[in-house]
Amino acid sequence: MRRFLIGAVICAAIGVLGVGWIATAFLFSPCQYDLTHERVSPSERYVAEVYGATCGMGSYRSVVTLRDRSALALQSVDGAPAGTVVANDFTLSDRGADLVWEGESKLVLRYVGARPPVLDRSEWGGVRIETQHAESPR
């Protein structure tokens, strides 16, 4: 009976470690961010960047960040891009036409699809962020 209990405990411990490893590797893995492209404001003070984020189990989304170019471009501890996230799950319209600066204080995110992206912020550092359907007149 003692050998059976020791064997059962060892099997249970190995099972728990295996499940924990799988959960950590696939479900709770941090995102990997790859810079797709960026747009610099007319005065070159701000930069808006689009990152492709690959997050565990094959999920993919585009993230738009905004930052002051004078700030150091250091990544945060969790590997997220530097800057303030202004939109998550952004559907790109056409590379080069999806981020548009209208003057120094307005950034327009042009999107495709039926619904506009949800903005995490509608203003940051004096810059107003708006959405516009890619097929809408300018």
N, C-alpha and C positions, 0 to 999 in steps of 0.2 A: 504494500500500500504506500509505503514511504517513497519508493522509486517512482510510482505512478504520479504522486503529488509533485515530486521534484520535476519530472518530465513535463507535466501539465503547466507548471509555473514557467519553465523555460520556454515552452511553445507559446504561451500567452505573452511573455515578454518580447519574444521575437515578432509576434504578430502586431503588438502595439508599436514597436519600433518601425516595422514596415509600413503600417498605416500612417504613422506620423511622418515618415519620410515622403510618402506619396502625397499627402496633404500639403506638406511644406513645398515640395518641388513643383506641384501643379496648381493647387488652389490658392496658396498664399504667397506665391512668388512675386517679387516686386516687378514693376513694369520696366521694360527697356525702352528708352526714348531715342528716336533717330530724327535729327533735324531734316525736315522736308525742304523748306525754304523760308525766307525771311523778307520783310519789307521794312525799310528804314524811312522814318518820317522826313518831310521836306527839309527841316533844319538839322537833320541827322542826330537829334537828341534821343529819340525813342526808336526802338526796334520791336516789331511784331513778328513772332516766329510761329511756324506750324511744325509740330512734332508728331510723328507717328508713334503711338504707344502700343507696344505688344505686351499684354498682361496675361500671364498664365492661361493654360488650356486653350491657347490659340485665339484669344479675343484681341481685337485690334480696334483702335479709335484714333482720331486726330485731335490734338490738343493745341489751342492757341494761347500763347503767352505774350505778355507785354512787359518791357523793362526799359529802364533808362540806360542808354549806352555807356554813360560815364561810370555806372556801377560795374564792379568786377563780375565777370561771367563765371562765377563759381557755381557748381551744382550743389544742391542741398544734400543732406546726409543720406536720404533715401534714394538718391540717384535721379530725382526729378529735375527737369530743366530749371535753370535760373529764371527768375522773373515771376510775375504774377499771372496765374492762370485766369484767362478771361472767358474761355469757352472750352467745354469738354464735348467730345463726340461730335465734332464739326465735320460735315460732309463737304469736301473740297469741290468747288465748281470747276475751275480751270486754272491750272498752275499759272500764276502770274496775275490772274484776274480775281482771285478770291480774297485777297487782303488789299484794300485800297485806302490810301491816306487822302482825305479831303481836307487839305490845309494841315496845320500842325496839331489841331485839337480834336480831330474826328477820324476814327478808324472804322471803316465799314467792312464787315465780314459778309462776303457774297457766298451764298450757299445754294445747293441744288436739293431737290426733294420737296416734299409737301409741307414739312414743318421747319421753322427756323431753329437753329441751335439754341439751346438754353444758355444764356450768358451767366457766368458766375459773377461777373462784375459788369456794370454798365458805364462805369467811370473809374479811371485810375490816373492819378498824378496830373490832373487837368486834361486828360484825354477822354472824350466821350466815345463809347463803343456802341455801334449799332449793327443790326443785321439787315440784309437786303437780298431778296431772291435774285438769283443770277440772271433770270430772264426779264426782270423788271427794268423799266427805263431808268436811266440815271438821273 
